[in-house]
Amino acid sequence: MEVYCTRPGCPRPQNNFSDLDDSSLLKTVQQRYCKACGMPLILSGRYLPVRLLGQGGFGAAFLARDRYTPAMRQCVAKLLQPSVNLTPAQLKIAQTLFEREAAVLEELGNEHSQIPSLLAFFELTVPSLEPGKNDQFFYLVQEFIDGHNLEEELVVKGKFSEAETMEVLREILKVLDFVHSRGSIHRDIKPANIMRAKSGRLYLLDFGAVKQVTQTAGASKASTGIYSLGYAPPEQMNGQEVYPATDFYALAVTCITLLSGLQPTELFDSYENEWNWRSHVQVSSRLAEVLDRMLLPAPSQRYQSAIEVEAALKYNSQQPTMVVQPPPLPTPTPQQPTQQPPPTQQPPVPPVVATPPGNLQSGARRAFSIWDILGGAAFTGFEGGLLAIALTSLLPNPGVSIGLLGMIVGGLIFGQYRRAIEQTEMLIISAGTLAVLWLFPALRAAVTIYPNSPITGVLFVGWLAALGAIAATAIFRLIYKLLSNIF
């Protein structure tokens, strides 16, 4: 039988004991030790690690067998062993948080079928590889889910369909509703922490509160610390309070990652400070509006409970469905996190009544893309040029004409900002203004650029004003970018 040594840095962790193939001996043998480093192999006298599942900065996970069960049940043995150098006080914090993870699993996993159950939690003190010293290890043993996580599934099968993504969204919402009702926040939802068992059931894994130690331990700034880069919302990256809405943000990032097959850093435009995921997928407005609200930067703007998200999905399912696919946008650059102290105790979250996505307040509206801005500038310039022709023809006082023109153009800009004027309204307003100029001979006569064809002159003035507005907007954005880089 192969038994794997769990000591970090063991030069030859694989050990073969042919006599342990005898089940009667396997159940009665007291202990076996690593042939390379002398580490005890049968953990807590019961669990035999057989292979390494994965490892990170704070320990490793091993597939193990429980020798005191009839079928040698498979389980996962997680080892706490920080790779960073911790002071005794910092190590104590790590141990406390590891114990908290065990307590969370014991409470939640034993009550919900989509969270792994806790099987054991213990510590082990063994002689160190350095003479005269002892090493202390902490182990957490939990239920083994036989399957693949969604990160692995995405690599193998490629992008998820909308129906597949909706399944993930709804199943994890059920788990989060239970987790949040018990006063816990997961804090690290991502495809790698969602497991699909061979039966097809989805599980939420890794309630690793131990990751909160990174800030306390003074780890390097390159560490993702208490969050996973790209999946965590602003409040979590800044080390501030976390809420149920924090988990909804990470779940939405997980969904757009599955839909697009791209990493979060490829979907977020750090210059515009907005998510540009819609340009990479074809998705119904029903799902798109819900995900957009889950991705809003302020926790108060997102849904406040899993029930609200589910209600929004049901509300939108009753509305006409249309495919959303905006024009392609520039490739976003990664957003770098800022390391901050661990979040403090979570304050109570006030209840929020579910609001249909179509009726969101101004703070919850979809962010403007570069195409929205340039298109709006072209419309405003074109419309301003036509209005200038009309007002200077009808009003003899230039000051009154300029003042009235400024008020109307300002109203058009405000209407675009409030999303009251969008592409359809822009076309209607431009066509209506052009028709008015054409129908009134006095206004047509004002354009003398092309006396034989007044409409050509009107269009020339309008397009010239539109190009000027686009150029002015582009120059303003360039100056803004240069100043932001300097300051």
KEKOLKOL-694660 format. One line per 5 residues: number of its first residue (from 1); their letters; for each residue x, y, z of C-alpha. Coordinates in Angstrom, 2 decimals, always signed. Layout:
// KEKOLKOL-694660
NUM = a = X/Y/Z | ...
This chain:
// KEKOLKOL-694660
1 = mevyc = +0.00/+0.00/+0.00 | +1.23/+3.48/-0.86 | +1.22/+5.97/+2.04 | +2.14/+9.64/+1.48 | +4.19/+11.63/+3.98
6 = trpgc = +2.55/+14.94/+4.96 | +5.67/+16.67/+6.30 | +6.42/+19.79/+4.20 | +9.76/+19.46/+2.43 | +10.05/+15.69/+2.79
11 = prpqn = +12.57/+14.57/+0.13 | +10.75/+11.29/-0.68 | +7.14/+11.49/+0.54 | +5.91/+8.29/-1.16 | +6.23/+5.17/+0.98
16 = nfsdl = +5.31/+1.64/+0.00 | +4.32/-0.96/+2.59 | +3.34/-4.20/+0.90 | +2.26/-5.81/+4.21 | -0.46/-3.15/+4.64
21 = ddssl = -2.30/-4.66/+1.67 | -3.52/-7.17/+4.27 | -6.71/-5.52/+5.59 | -6.51/-7.28/+8.97 | -2.98/-5.95/+9.55
26 = lktvq = -3.93/-2.52/+8.25 | -6.65/-2.15/+10.89 | -4.45/-3.30/+13.79 | -1.01/-1.84/+13.07 | -0.11/+0.88/+15.58
31 = qryck = +1.89/+3.27/+13.40 | +4.17/+3.49/+10.38 | +6.84/+6.15/+9.76 | +8.18/+7.84/+6.65 | +11.31/+6.07/+5.43
36 = acgmp = +12.88/+9.41/+4.42 | +12.12/+11.79/+7.32 | +10.58/+9.70/+10.12 | +7.21/+11.51/+10.05 | +4.28/+9.48/+11.48
41 = lilsg = +2.16/+8.40/+8.51 | -1.11/+7.24/+10.08 | -2.67/+10.54/+11.16 | -4.45/+10.47/+14.51 | -3.96/+6.71/+14.37
46 = rylpv = -6.73/+6.48/+11.77 | -6.20/+8.35/+8.48 | -3.67/+7.20/+5.86 | -2.75/+9.87/+3.24 | -2.33/+8.27/-0.18
51 = rllgq = -1.60/+11.23/-2.49 | -1.24/+15.01/-2.62 | -4.31/+16.86/-3.91 | -2.91/+20.39/-3.83 | -0.91/+22.86/-1.78
56 = ggfga = -0.63/+26.59/-1.19 | +0.99/+29.17/+1.03 | -0.68/+27.94/+4.21 | -0.58/+24.17/+3.86 | -1.64/+21.27/+1.71
61 = aflar = -4.55/+18.88/+1.09 | -4.16/+15.11/+0.81 | -6.46/+12.33/-0.30 | -6.62/+9.93/+2.64 | -8.32/+6.66/+3.63
66 = drytp = -10.11/+6.04/+6.91 | -8.93/+2.62/+8.05 | -11.66/+2.32/+10.69 | -14.50/+2.21/+8.15 | -15.55/-1.00/+6.36
71 = amrqc = -14.84/+0.33/+2.85 | -11.76/+2.40/+3.78 | -13.74/+5.58/+3.12 | -11.94/+8.31/+1.19 | -11.55/+11.72/+2.85
76 = vakll = -9.49/+14.92/+2.56 | -6.83/+15.70/+5.16 | -5.88/+19.40/+5.16 | -2.63/+20.41/+6.81 | -2.00/+23.87/+8.26
81 = qpsvn = +1.66/+24.71/+7.75 | +2.26/+28.34/+6.68 | +5.13/+28.74/+4.24 | +5.86/+32.27/+5.53 | +7.89/+32.79/+8.69
86 = ltpaq = +5.41/+33.50/+11.49 | +6.07/+34.76/+14.96 | +4.60/+32.69/+17.80 | +1.74/+35.21/+18.11 | +1.01/+35.06/+14.39
91 = lkiaq = +1.12/+31.26/+14.39 | -1.40/+31.29/+17.23 | -3.72/+33.45/+15.10 | -3.33/+30.99/+12.22 | -4.22/+28.11/+14.50
96 = tlfer = -7.26/+29.94/+15.85 | -8.55/+30.65/+12.36 | -7.90/+27.07/+11.27 | -9.97/+25.93/+14.23 | -12.67/+28.38/+13.17
101 = eaavl = -12.76/+26.82/+9.72 | -13.21/+23.43/+11.35 | -16.03/+24.79/+13.51 | -17.75/+26.30/+10.45 | -17.53/+23.00/+8.58
106 = eelgn = -18.84/+21.10/+11.60 | -21.84/+23.41/+11.86 | -22.61/+23.95/+8.18 | -21.37/+20.77/+6.53 | -23.31/+18.50/+8.82
111 = ehsqi = -26.51/+20.43/+8.09 | -26.29/+21.06/+4.34 | -25.83/+18.40/+1.70 | -23.79/+20.67/-0.62 | -21.09/+21.52/+1.94
116 = pslla = -18.47/+18.88/+2.90 | -18.84/+17.47/+6.42 | -16.12/+17.73/+9.06 | -14.76/+14.33/+10.13 | -11.91/+15.25/+12.49
121 = ffelt = -9.70/+18.06/+13.76 | -6.45/+17.44/+15.65 | -2.85/+18.55/+16.13 | +0.34/+16.54/+15.88 | +3.70/+17.30/+17.52
126 = vpsle = +6.69/+15.43/+16.05 | +10.49/+15.71/+16.19 | +11.79/+18.27/+13.71 | +14.34/+17.58/+11.02 | +16.52/+20.01/+12.99
131 = pgknd = +18.02/+18.23/+16.03 | +16.58/+19.21/+19.40 | +13.43/+20.84/+18.01 | +9.80/+19.82/+17.57 | +7.36/+20.66/+14.77
136 = qffyl = +3.67/+21.22/+15.41 | +1.14/+20.42/+12.71 | -2.62/+20.96/+12.61 | -4.94/+18.75/+10.56 | -8.53/+19.07/+9.44
141 = vqefi = -10.22/+16.00/+7.92 | -13.34/+16.49/+5.83 | -15.62/+14.64/+3.46 | -14.12/+13.86/+0.04 | -16.15/+14.93/-3.01
146 = dghnl = -15.26/+12.75/-5.97 | -15.40/+14.92/-9.06 | -13.84/+18.01/-10.66 | -14.00/+21.66/-9.73 | -15.39/+24.15/-12.25
151 = eeelv = -11.97/+25.60/-13.00 | -10.83/+22.17/-14.22 | -14.13/+21.66/-16.03 | -13.74/+24.99/-17.84 | -10.29/+23.96/-19.10
156 = vkgkf = -11.60/+20.63/-20.40 | -14.97/+21.57/-21.93 | -14.56/+25.26/-22.67 | -17.09/+28.04/-22.13 | -20.32/+27.31/-20.28
161 = seaet = -23.67/+27.90/-21.95 | -26.18/+30.27/-20.37 | -28.25/+27.31/-19.13 | -25.18/+25.72/-17.51 | -24.20/+29.02/-15.90
166 = mevlr = -27.74/+29.54/-14.60 | -27.54/+26.10/-12.98 | -24.32/+27.06/-11.18 | -25.75/+30.43/-10.13 | -28.96/+28.99/-8.70
171 = eilkv = -27.33/+26.04/-6.95 | -24.68/+28.15/-5.23 | -27.31/+30.73/-4.28 | -29.09/+27.96/-2.36 | -25.88/+27.19/-0.47
176 = ldfvh = -25.16/+30.86/+0.22 | -28.69/+31.41/+1.51 | -27.99/+28.71/+4.10 | -24.46/+29.97/+4.90 | -25.57/+33.58/+5.33
181 = srgsi = -28.53/+32.56/+7.48 | -25.99/+31.05/+9.90 | -24.09/+34.32/+10.14 | -21.13/+33.26/+7.97 | -19.58/+34.79/+4.83
186 = hrdik = -17.67/+32.49/+2.50 | -15.28/+35.22/+1.23 | -13.61/+33.12/-1.48 | -16.09/+32.01/-4.12 | -14.46/+31.12/-7.43
191 = panim = -14.60/+28.24/-9.96 | -11.85/+26.34/-8.14 | -13.98/+26.27/-4.98 | -17.09/+24.86/-6.64 | -16.94/+21.10/-7.11
196 = raksg = -19.15/+19.05/-9.39 | -19.42/+15.49/-8.07 | -19.71/+12.55/-10.44 | -23.41/+12.49/-9.55 | -23.71/+16.01/-11.02
201 = rlyll = -24.37/+17.74/-7.69 | -22.51/+21.01/-7.06 | -20.69/+21.59/-3.77 | -19.22/+24.77/-2.27 | -15.74/+24.12/-0.88
206 = dfgav = -12.97/+25.82/+1.08 | -14.27/+27.86/+3.98 | -10.59/+28.68/+4.57 | -10.77/+31.51/+7.08 | -7.08/+30.84/+7.66
211 = kqvtq = -6.40/+32.96/+4.58 | -7.17/+36.00/+6.72 | -3.80/+35.53/+8.40 | -1.83/+36.82/+5.42 | -2.13/+40.47/+6.43
216 = tagas = -1.37/+39.73/+10.07 | +1.58/+37.57/+9.16 | +3.16/+40.35/+7.13 | +3.31/+38.29/+3.96 | +4.54/+39.78/+0.69
221 = kastg = +2.38/+42.19/-1.27 | +2.18/+39.67/-4.09 | -0.02/+37.42/-1.96 | -3.73/+37.54/-2.64 | -4.24/+37.29/+1.10
226 = iyslg = -7.81/+37.14/+2.30 | -9.27/+37.13/-1.19 | -8.64/+35.71/-4.65 | -7.39/+38.26/-7.16 | -10.10/+39.33/-9.58
231 = yappe = -13.00/+37.70/-7.71 | -13.09/+39.90/-4.61 | -15.05/+43.18/-4.55 | -13.52/+46.53/-3.55 | -14.54/+46.36/+0.10
236 = qmngq = -12.77/+43.03/+0.55 | -9.60/+44.09/-1.27 | -9.44/+47.19/+0.95 | -9.70/+45.08/+4.11 | -13.07/+46.59/+5.05
241 = evypa = -16.31/+45.01/+6.28 | -17.67/+42.07/+4.30 | -21.34/+41.29/+3.73 | -23.51/+38.71/+2.00 | -23.27/+41.03/-1.02
246 = tdfya = -19.51/+40.36/-0.98 | -20.19/+36.73/-1.84 | -22.69/+37.72/-4.56 | -20.03/+39.84/-6.28 | -17.58/+36.90/-6.33
251 = lavtc = -20.33/+34.57/-7.56 | -21.11/+36.96/-10.43 | -17.42/+37.10/-11.40 | -17.43/+33.29/-11.33 | -20.42/+33.26/-13.71
256 = itlls = -18.91/+35.68/-16.25 | -15.66/+33.70/-16.13 | -17.55/+30.51/-16.96 | -19.56/+32.23/-19.71 | -16.55/+33.82/-21.41
261 = glqpt = -13.78/+31.32/-20.69 | -11.58/+34.31/-19.73 | -9.91/+35.30/-16.47 | -11.44/+38.15/-14.41 | -8.43/+40.35/-15.18
266 = elfds = -9.26/+40.02/-18.88 | -12.86/+41.12/-18.30 | -12.23/+44.16/-16.09 | -11.18/+47.52/-17.56 | -9.11/+49.17/-14.83
271 = yenew = -8.90/+52.46/-16.75 | -12.68/+52.81/-16.96 | -13.05/+50.99/-13.61 | -15.83/+48.79/-14.98 | -16.58/+45.26/-16.08
276 = nwrsh = -16.65/+44.79/-19.87 | -17.77/+41.17/-19.86 | -20.80/+41.65/-22.13 | -18.62/+42.18/-25.20 | -17.24/+38.63/-24.82
281 = vqvss = -20.48/+36.67/-24.48 | -23.94/+36.23/-25.92 | -26.38/+36.20/-23.04 | -30.02/+37.07/-22.46 | -30.91/+40.38/-20.87
286 = rlaev = -32.52/+38.41/-18.06 | -29.19/+37.06/-16.81 | -27.11/+40.07/-17.89 | -29.05/+42.59/-15.78 | -28.86/+40.39/-12.68
291 = ldrml = -25.10/+39.85/-13.06 | -24.52/+43.57/-13.69 | -26.18/+44.45/-10.41 | -24.24/+41.77/-8.53 | -21.03/+43.34/-9.94
296 = lpaps = -21.70/+46.90/-8.77 | -18.81/+48.37/-6.74 | -20.78/+49.41/-3.64 | -22.21/+46.60/-1.45 | -25.37/+48.65/-0.83
301 = qryqs = -26.08/+48.71/-4.58 | -25.96/+44.93/-4.95 | -28.59/+42.41/-3.89 | -28.65/+41.93/-0.14 | -29.77/+38.30/+0.01
306 = aieve = -29.85/+35.17/-2.12 | -33.64/+35.40/-2.10 | -33.42/+38.82/-3.78 | -31.17/+37.46/-6.53 | -33.51/+34.53/-7.15
311 = aalky = -36.51/+36.88/-7.20 | -34.78/+39.08/-9.79 | -34.06/+36.05/-11.97 | -37.71/+35.02/-11.81 | -38.90/+38.58/-12.50
316 = nsqqp = -36.71/+38.88/-15.57 | -37.75/+35.44/-16.81 | -41.26/+36.86/-17.28 | -39.96/+39.67/-19.49 | -39.18/+39.44/-23.24
321 = tmvvq = -35.70/+37.97/-23.72 | -33.19/+39.61/-26.05 | -29.55/+38.83/-26.78 | -27.08/+41.40/-25.50 | -23.83/+41.73/-27.48
326 = ppplp = -22.26/+45.22/-27.49 | -19.38/+46.13/-29.81 | -15.92/+44.79/-28.86 | -13.94/+46.81/-26.35 | -10.20/+47.20/-25.66
331 = tptpq = -8.57/+44.41/-23.66 | -8.64/+45.39/-19.97 | -5.57/+45.42/-17.79 | -5.37/+43.60/-14.46 | -6.43/+45.32/-11.29
336 = qptqq = -3.84/+45.07/-8.53 | -5.11/+44.49/-5.00 | -3.97/+46.47/-1.99 | -3.06/+44.53/+1.11 | -4.89/+45.70/+4.21
341 = ppptq = -5.58/+44.32/+7.70 | -8.19/+41.55/+8.06 | -11.82/+42.65/+8.04 | -13.35/+43.45/+11.38 | -16.58/+42.05/+12.75
346 = qppvp = -19.44/+42.30/+10.29 | -22.16/+44.81/+11.20 | -25.82/+43.89/+10.70 | -26.97/+44.43/+7.14 | -30.24/+46.35/+6.80
351 = pvvat = -32.95/+44.52/+4.85 | -33.44/+45.70/+1.28 | -36.57/+45.12/-0.75 | -35.88/+43.35/-4.01 | -35.99/+45.77/-6.93
356 = ppgnl = -36.45/+44.72/-10.57 | -33.20/+45.37/-12.43 | -34.92/+47.66/-14.89 | -35.84/+50.05/-12.08 | -32.44/+50.48/-10.46
361 = qsgar = -31.51/+53.86/-9.03 | -28.99/+56.03/-10.82 | -26.08/+54.65/-8.78 | -26.88/+51.14/-9.98 | -26.98/+51.90/-13.70
366 = rafsi = -24.68/+50.16/-16.12 | -21.38/+52.03/-16.53 | -20.61/+53.94/-19.75 | -18.20/+52.32/-22.18 | -15.87/+54.24/-24.49
371 = wdilg = -18.32/+53.62/-27.36 | -21.18/+55.07/-25.31 | -19.14/+58.21/-24.61 | -17.96/+58.81/-28.20 | -21.39/+57.99/-29.63
376 = gaaft = -22.99/+60.43/-27.22 | -20.45/+63.10/-28.14 | -21.24/+62.64/-31.84 | -24.99/+62.93/-31.19 | -24.57/+66.01/-28.98
381 = gfegg = -22.33/+67.74/-31.55 | -24.63/+66.91/-34.49 | -27.73/+68.03/-32.61 | -25.96/+71.16/-31.36 | -24.99/+72.13/-34.91
386 = llaia = -28.58/+71.77/-36.15 | -29.96/+73.71/-33.19 | -27.42/+76.49/-33.74 | -28.74/+76.93/-37.30 | -32.33/+77.06/-36.09
391 = ltsll = -31.80/+79.39/-33.12 | -29.59/+81.91/-34.95 | -32.22/+82.08/-37.73 | -35.20/+82.56/-35.43 | -33.71/+84.75/-32.68
396 = pnpgv = -32.05/+88.05/-33.64 | -30.22/+88.40/-30.30 | -26.99/+86.29/-30.38 | -26.74/+86.21/-26.58 | -30.23/+84.72/-26.22
401 = sigll = -29.48/+82.18/-28.97 | -26.24/+81.05/-27.34 | -27.83/+80.83/-23.87 | -30.79/+78.81/-25.11 | -28.49/+76.54/-27.13
406 = gmivg = -26.36/+75.89/-24.03 | -29.44/+74.97/-21.99 | -30.73/+72.54/-24.61 | -27.33/+70.90/-25.15 | -26.87/+70.61/-21.38
411 = glifg = -30.27/+68.92/-21.15 | -29.27/+66.45/-23.88 | -26.05/+65.58/-22.03 | -27.94/+65.14/-18.74 | -30.49/+62.91/-20.47
416 = qyrra = -27.71/+60.67/-21.77 | -26.12/+60.50/-18.32 | -29.43/+59.44/-16.79 | -29.93/+56.86/-19.57 | -33.15/+58.61/-20.58
421 = ieqte = -31.64/+59.18/-24.04 | -30.01/+56.12/-25.61 | -29.30/+55.00/-29.18 | -32.94/+54.80/-30.32 | -33.85/+58.17/-28.82
426 = mliis = -30.70/+59.75/-30.33 | -31.74/+58.68/-33.83 | -35.32/+59.89/-33.35 | -34.25/+63.29/-31.95 | -31.67/+63.84/-34.73
431 = agtla = -34.12/+62.86/-37.46 | -36.83/+65.08/-35.97 | -34.55/+68.11/-35.78 | -33.37/+67.57/-39.35 | -36.99/+67.28/-40.55
436 = vlwlf = -37.93/+70.55/-38.83 | -35.04/+72.37/-40.54 | -36.07/+70.97/-43.90 | -39.77/+71.75/-43.53 | -39.27/+75.41/-42.62
441 = palra = -37.93/+77.45/-45.60 | -36.77/+80.25/-43.33 | -34.46/+77.85/-41.54 | -33.21/+76.24/-44.75 | -32.29/+79.66/-46.11
446 = avtiy = -29.95/+80.22/-43.19 | -27.48/+77.73/-44.60 | -25.65/+79.37/-47.48 | -22.75/+76.93/-47.79 | -24.58/+75.11/-50.57
451 = pnspi = -27.25/+77.54/-51.88 | -28.56/+75.08/-54.46 | -28.94/+72.29/-51.88 | -29.76/+73.62/-48.39 | -30.11/+70.13/-46.89
456 = tgvlf = -26.51/+69.39/-47.87 | -25.42/+72.47/-45.99 | -27.43/+71.44/-42.93 | -25.85/+68.00/-42.94 | -22.39/+69.47/-43.45
461 = vgwla = -22.79/+71.73/-40.40 | -24.18/+68.86/-38.31 | -21.44/+66.39/-39.17 | -18.74/+69.03/-38.74 | -20.08/+69.77/-35.24
466 = algai = -20.25/+66.02/-34.48 | -16.62/+65.50/-35.49 | -15.60/+68.49/-33.41 | -17.41/+67.09/-30.36 | -15.75/+63.68/-30.81
471 = aatai = -12.32/+65.32/-31.12 | -12.92/+67.48/-28.03 | -14.06/+64.45/-26.01 | -11.03/+62.41/-27.10 | -8.65/+65.27/-26.20
476 = frliy = -10.32/+65.69/-22.81 | -9.99/+61.95/-22.08 | -6.33/+62.03/-23.12 | -5.60/+64.99/-20.84 | -7.49/+63.28/-18.00
481 = kllsn = -5.45/+60.09/-18.47 | -2.15/+61.97/-18.48 | -3.07/+63.92/-15.34 | -4.26/+60.78/-13.55 | -0.94/+59.09/-14.32
486 = if = +0.98/+62.08/-12.98 | -1.06/+62.61/-9.79
